[in-house]
């Protein structure tokens, strides 16, 4: 009878781990909607990133790849809060960052 309880405990433990991972996969941590960054350089404007749509869920591993000058650093600076975006919307834990202080 000890083995039955032990097997049940292991089954319950694995079941809980699977349910927790499924729950967290559905939880959006960061969401970008049509995010754009425009740099003002005197009379001309430079586009850092334009129209980025992205959802990052808890537990995901993501790699940002692209050629030089494609906006990787700009995107990471905006998501980290080190830079601001010009247009679009960014949500952290489903809270809009539009009204956050710069």
GIMO-V6442 format. One record per residue. N is the residue number from 1. RES is the residue in one letter. SS is DSSP state (H for helix, E for strand, L for the rest). NEAR is the number of other ideal C-beta (glycine too) atoms within 10 Angstrom. Layout:
n=(N,N)
res=(RES,RES)
ss=(SS,SS)
near=(NEAR,NEAR)
//
This chain:
n=(1,2,3,4,5,6,7,8,9,10,11,12,13,14,15,16,17,18,19,20,21,22,23,24,25,26,27,28,29,30,31,32,33,34,35,36,37,38,39,40,41,42,43,44,45,46,47,48,49,50,51,52,53,54,55,56,57,58,59,60,61,62,63,64,65,66,67,68,69,70,71,72,73,74,75,76,77,78,79,80,81,82,83,84,85,86,87,88,89,90,91,92,93,94,95,96,97,98,99,100,101,102)
res=(X,X,X,X,X,X,X,X,X,X,X,X,X,X,X,X,X,X,X,X,X,X,X,X,X,X,X,X,X,X,X,X,X,X,X,X,X,X,X,X,X,X,X,X,X,X,X,X,X,X,X,X,X,X,X,X,X,X,X,X,X,X,X,X,X,X,X,X,X,X,X,X,X,X,X,X,X,X,X,X,X,X,X,X,X,X,X,X,X,X,X,X,X,X,X,X,X,X,X,X,X,X)
ss=(L,H,H,H,H,H,H,H,H,H,H,H,H,H,H,H,H,H,H,H,H,H,H,H,H,L,L,E,E,E,E,E,E,E,E,E,E,E,E,E,E,L,L,E,E,E,E,E,E,E,E,E,E,E,E,E,E,L,L,L,L,L,L,L,L,L,L,L,L,L,L,H,H,H,H,H,H,H,H,H,L,L,L,L,L,L,E,E,E,E,E,E,L,L,E,E,L,L,L,L,L,L)
near=(5,6,7,8,9,10,10,10,10,10,10,10,10,10,10,10,10,10,10,11,11,9,11,13,12,8,11,15,15,17,18,20,14,12,22,15,21,14,11,9,8,5,5,7,10,9,13,19,20,14,12,19,10,14,12,15,14,14,12,12,5,9,4,12,7,9,7,5,9,13,18,14,14,19,21,12,16,24,20,8,12,9,15,12,23,16,11,18,13,21,16,15,10,9,10,12,15,10,6,11,3,5)
//
